[in-house]
């Protein structure tokens, strides 16, 4: 079974630009969550999508947005990039529902974004 | 809001030594608890989880963790570490009240270095 895939793996952008990152979940997984990982702040939750709806949102400015498509694939967008947005962006997928196994999140390799 | 503390930021052990990594959480209600591991150059992967029942849970690669409710702790243990256990370890929680939601709150991580 293929794992979570994220594209691109590496990105270099300039301040003020915008960027779109893509995530394909494991087949059959309908929940997709996004996290930001930085040396200073660690792993922080950005948002979660389920059935094309944002179900939960972390404490990030409105420049960070996302969406989910009917095939469960998800994208996140960051507009007006700032230097502090340089980070590893991780996507995680999981099954739907409230059972214990459905809370197991499977992470992708991440997209390394560098803002110059 | 919940928070997670991992007191050991960097641990250095010799092979065959025993391991215990501390994790404490702060939250007024009940939680689901997780340990994730990130091996060098690899994805975050789930080591073990606790939802309910026996507070001593066993995970992959010989790891186990004990949930002590009165201490708000979920410490990770392994009787005898190997060089291949060198990695960064993250403790994480989700509130049980957020049924269906997947947002993980992570600790800052513990970097484990096992010397041969």
Interface residues (C-beta under 8 A of the other chain):
Chain A: X3 X4 X31 X33 X35 X42 X43 X44 X45 X48 X50 X55 X56 X58 X90 X92 X94 X96 X97 X98 X100 X103 X104 X105 X106 X107 X108 X109 X110
Chain B: X32 X36 X43 X44 X45 X46 X49 X51 X52 X90 X92 X94 X98 X99 X100 X101 X102 X103 X104 X105 X106 X107 X108 X109
